[in-house]
Amino acid sequence: MSTRLDVFDELSDIDAANVVRCARVLLRRPLLRTGGPDGDLLPLVHRYRAALTELFSSLLGYRLVVERRFARLYKAGPGPDPTRGESGMSPRGYAYLALTLAVLTGIGQQVLLSRLVADVRSAAVEAGIEVVDDLADRRALTAALRHLVALGVISETEGSVATWTGEGPAEALITVNTDLLGRLVSGPLAEAGSPEELVDLAARPGARGVEHAVRRRLVEDPVVHYADLSPEQAEWLRRRQRQESLLLERYFGLVTESRLEGVLAADPEEYLSDVTFPGPSTVARIALLALPELLTAGEHTDGVADTDHDTAGEDPDDENRDGHTGPGGAGRVDGRVPVRLEQVRAVCARLLEQHPAAWSRQASEDVDTLTTEVLDLLTATGLARREADGLWWLSPAAYRWLPEPDDTPSRPVPAPAAPEPEPASWSLFDGPADLGGAAGPSTALEQDQEGAP
């Protein structure tokens, strides 16, 4: 721990704040380049490259390469996590992405789009992948090429990459950034003998084992459940909850919420949140409104209790547990509650019916698609996951979005009775006799009037 603190102890407060800012940008943009998103911070990253390299190496076990025109942070792979992926990329699109990278390594610095497409399809045939020249296949290949354009690996010098409808794509001249191409792949390709082995090797923990593995989960995942960790990892995190909270806030600007079932790390600035929830879209708003009813329904779901999912050494009979297992016992000892697909669909349909003018027309016309998108969003944010039993299990973290009153209602307090009016002692029109000989205001007024000419 002393090595990590030495990184900031040698810096001024302004320099330390700049290092944190650069670290956050690199977490969000692992491939930072000139001309790309947040590329204006590349000079700052280059200035603090020594501190950043030590920071990522010691805290997360990540390797950082910083050059004048780009910076590459080599993160760990997500493993078999279906929520980690580029939006708009299908499995076939990812296959074409890998094939395109292989083709680009020997194609030179410039190539015509038609030749690139032909070489990629030839590589697919050599790899045993069936190529069907239909619209879906063209869209998958186009998505792979557009993703490389967005990363800056290839650029459109003349023309553009777009889905074609004729015999071949519209001609374009493609320029290859060989520096970025050589830094793009982070997995140990030479060590892997199969795709499954490559996924496992890319996700292996850093040099510090449990420490790096758990801290990576805290930084990269929205919610970390103790039940999803190994017993050793769960015990380490329980023991170091407070220290990790302080560390994540100091070096990455993350705020943690520790609960019985796990730890949630949030970014107050929402910069590191690639999926915003709650959000303004129809899907996000319906998901938020559906959570209370789904949690209530899940707590009363019968016949799905699960006692096999132990929370990494925690006693399920511990009287101090306050996990949400529901009055019917439907929840698990890890706090998750089950819901069925038809329950989610019914709640979505009811919300559409109750507030028809609040949603987009597309969502209102297709409840099944809306249900799928709601579950996909909850899965991406770590609030739900589907398991082998076919049920969707809601995370206990979903309870943090239950509606709460703005203030605690109190008993009405009766208004105090109005006091009895006191009798007047004198009036402006009282005479001297009424005032008992005292000269009041009316007497003085009468004297003034008598003395007036």
N, C-alpha and C positions, 0 to 999 in steps of 0.2 A: 504493500500500500504506500510505502514511503516513496517508491520510485515514481508512482503516479503523481503524488503531491508535488514532487520536485519539478514536474513539468510546469505547473502554474506558479510555484514559489519563485521561479526565476523571471516571471513576467510581471509587468505592471497590470493594473486593473483593466486598462484599455486594451492592452495586448491580449490578456486572458479572455476578455469579452470577444475580441476578434477571432481567437482560436475557436471558441464555442460556436460562433456564427459560421465559420468555415466548416467545422465538424458537422453541423446540422445540414449545411448545403450538400456535403459529400454523402451523408446518409440518404438524402433525398435524390441526389444526382450522382450515383456511383461513377458515371462516366461524364465528367465535366469538361467541356471543350469551349474553345473560343467560337463565338457566334451562336452557341446553343443557349438553352434556358439557364439563367444564373451564370452565364459565362463571364459577365463583368466582374465576378469575384475571383476569377482565376489568378490575377496578380496577387491578391491577398492570400490565397491558398499557397501560392509559390513562396511568398514571403515567410509564412509560418509553417513551411513543409516539415521542418525538423520536429517541431512540437506536435504537429498533427500525426506524423508517422509514429512517434512514440506513444501518443495518446491512443490511437486505434490499435496498435500492437499490444500494448499492455492491458487495455480494458476489454477489448473484444477479440483480439487475436486476428485482426484484419491486416492485410498488406496494402500499403498505399504507395502508388507511383505518381510522382508529380513532375511534369515537364512544363516548358514555357507555354505550350499551346493546348495542353490537356492535363487532366488528373484522373487517375483510375483507382477507385477503392474496390478491392477484391473482397466482397462479402462472402459469407458462407451460403451454400445453396439452401433452399427451403425444404428439401426433402420431399416426401410424397404428400405435399400440401396442395390440394386442388384450388385453393383460393389465391395462390400466388401465380399470377400470369398477366400477360399484356392483354388489355381489353381489345377485342376485335380480332384476336389471334386464335384460330382453331387449332386442334392437334395437327392437322395437315399443314397449316400455316407454319407451325413450329418445325415440322419436318423440312419444309422448303427453306426455312431460315437456316437450319443447320447445313443443308445442301448448298445454299448460296454462299455461306462462309467458306465451305470447302472449295467451291469453284473459284471464288475471288482470290484465294491465296496464290493461284498460278495464272491469273488472267492479265496481269499488268495494271498500270495506273489508269488506263481509259479503255472502255469497251462499249460497243453498241448494245442497246437494250435487247435487240432481237437475238444477238449472239449469246448474251448472258442468259436469257430465258431458255434458249436451245441447250446450252451447256448444263443448266440446272436440271432440266428434264432428262437429259442423258445420264447425269449423275444419279437421278432418282431410279432410272431403269437399272443401272449397275448395282444400286443398293437393294434391288428387289422390290421397289415400291411401284405399284401400278399407277400409271399416269393416264388419266381420263380427261381429255380436252373439253371439259364442259365449263359452265359459268362458275360453279362452286370451286373447281380446281383453279381457274384463273383468278378468282378473288383471293384464294389462299396464297397463291404465289405473289400476287400484288401486295397483299398485306405484309408478307415477309419483306419485300423490297421497300415498301413505304416505311417499315419499322427501321430498316437500316439507314434510310434517308434521314429519319428523325434523330437517329443516334449520331449522324455525321460520318458514318463509315463510308457511305457512297453519297454523291451529290449529282444533281441533274444539271450538267453543263449546258446542254441544249435539249429542248423537249422536256417531257415529264413522264413519270411512271404512273400509269392508270390502267384500270381494268379494260380490256379490249373485247370487242364483240365480233371482229372479223377473223381472218385466218391467223393474224399475228398482231402483236402490240404495235402501237404507233412508234415510229423510230425515235430514239433519243440517245444522246451521248452521255455516258455515265463515267464519272471520275471517282476513283477509289482512293480513300485516305488510308494508305498502307500502315501508317503509325497507329491509328485507331483500330484498324483491322487486327493487327498483331496483339493488341491489348484487350480485345473484347472478351474472348473466352476465358473463363476463370476456373472451370472444372479441370481436374487432372486427367486429361484425355489419354496420356500415355500409360497411366496406371490402371485404367478401367478396361475390363474385358467384355462388358455388356452395358446397355443403357441403364439397367437397374443398379449396377455397381457404380456407374458414374454418378447417379443421383445420390447414392449413399456416401460416396467419397467426398462429393462436393459439400455435403452437409455435416461432415465430421467436425467435432469440437476443436478448439484451438489448443495451444500448447498447455494451457492451464486446466484443461479438462472440464470438470463440472463448473468451475467459475465462469469460463468463457461461454460454455453452452447455455447456462441459465441467463447470463447477462445478455447474450444475443437474443434470446427469446423475449426478454423484457424490452429491448430496444426495437426489435423488428415486429413483434406481435402485439396487437391491441390488448389482448387479455391473456394472462398466463395462469392456468389452473394447476393447482398442486397435483391433481389427479392425472394430468397429462405429463407429468415429470416422473423420472425414475425416483425410487425412494431416496437415493443419495442426493439427487438434485433438489427434491422437495425439502429434505432436511436442511440442506445448505441455505436455501432461500428463506425458510422460516427463521433460521438463526441469524440471517444477515438482512432482514427486511429493512431495518432502519438505516443501516449503512448504505445499502443499495439505493434507497430512496434519495439520500443526500448526494450520492455519487451521480446518479442519473440527472438530478436537477442541476448540479454544478457544471457538469461537462457537456450535457446535451440539452438542457432546458426542458426536461420532461418532469412532469408531476405525477407521482404514483398514488394510488389508492389501494391500501392493503385490507383485505377482508379474510374471513375464515377460509374461503374456498380458493383464494388466489390473489394475484396482484394485477392491477390495471395501470398501464402507463399512458398518460395523455399529454398532448402538446397544447398548452394554452393558446398558442398562436396559430394552431391548426396547419402549420407549414409541413410537418412531417406526416400528416394524415392524408394518405392517398385516397382513402374512402371517407367522406365526411358523413357523420351521423350524429345527431339528426341533421336533416338537410331540407332544402326547399322543394325538391322534386316530388312528384306524386307518389312514387314508390317509397321514398324516404318518409314522407308524412304518414302514409298508410301503415308502414312498418312500425312507426313510433306509436300511432294510435292503436295498433293491433296488439302490441306487447302486453298491456295490462290484462286484456281478455284472454290472450293465449296463455299467460302465466297462470291465471286463475283456472282455466280449463285444464292445463297440464297438471296442476296440483290435485285435481279430482279425477284424473284419468285412472281407470281401474285396470288391474291386471298387467301392469308393465313395471312393477317394482324391480329394481336391479340391485342386488347386493354383491355382485362380482366386481364392481368398479370401486375398489378401495382407494381411499385418498392418500396413498403413499405413506402408510404407517399410522394413519389416524384412526382412533377408536370410533367406530360408528355409533357406539352407545354412550359416547362422552356427553355428560349432561350439560357441558358448556357449549355444545354445538348449537348454532342458531341458523344452520343452513335451511334453505327453503325446500323442505321435502313434502310439503303439502299435508293437509289434514287427512287425506286418504292414503298417505304413504306412497304415492306414486313416484315421488322424486327419488334420486339416488343419493348415496352418502356424499357424493361430490357436489351436491346442490343443484344439479341439472334436473329440469322437469320435462316430461315428454309431451309432444303434441303430434297429432296425426295430420296428414296432408289435407284431408277433408275438413278438419277443424280450421286450419289456416285459410282455406278457400272460403269457408262459410263466414269467417270474420271479415275477410276482404270484401266479399259480396255485400255484407251488411253495411260496411262503411260506405261503399259506393252508393247504396240505396238511400242511406240516411242523409248524405251530403252530395247529391248528384252534381251540383254546380262547382264543387271545389276541386274536381279532378280533371285530368286531361281526357280528351275524347278517346284516345287510344286505350287508356287503362279501363275506361268504362265499358268499352265494347268487347274486351277480351279478359275475363276474370282469370282464366287459367294461366295466361301469360303473366298477368299481374301477380298472381300467387307465386309463380316461379321466380319472378324478379324480386319479390319481397324476401323470399327465403335465400336467394343468392346474396342479397344485401346483408341480411343478418349473418349469413355464413362468412362473408368477407370481413365483417367487423368483429368476428369471434363470438357473436351472441347466439349462434345456432350451429348445429352440425347434424348431418345425417349419418346414422350408423347402420350396422348390418341388420338390425331388427326392423328396418324400414321406417322407424320413427325419427322425428326431428326432436333433438334435445336442446332445450333453451338453457343458455348459461345463466348462472346466478347473477352475473353482472347486469343482466337485463333488468333486474329490480331497481337499479339506480335511476331508470327512466320512468318509474311509476309516477303518476301525477300526485302532487302534494298541495294542500291548501296554502295560500299565501300567508295565513296567520292562523294561530290556534283559536278556534271559536270559544267564547266564554259565555257564561250565563248572563242573561240580560239583567242589568242593575236598574231598579226603579229610580226615576228622577226624584230628587229631593223636593219635598213640599215647599211651595212658595211661602215666605214669611208673611205674617199678618201685618197689614199696613199700620204704621204708627199714627196717632192723631196729630194733626198739625198744631204747633205751639202758637203761631201767629201767622197773619196773612198781610199782604201788601195793603189791603183795604180795611184792616182793623183800626178802630179809633183808639184814642188814649184811654178811654174807660175800659175797653176790651183788653188792653195791654197792661192794666193795673198801674197806670201812671207813667209807664215807660214810654219814652219817645221813640216810636218806630219809624220806619221809612215813610208810612203814609202821613204821619204828623209833620215830618219835615217837608213833605211835598206840599201839604196844605199851607204851611207857613210861607213857603216860597211863592205860592200862588197869591196869598193875601198881600204880600209885600210888593207884588208886581204892579207897575203903573197901569 
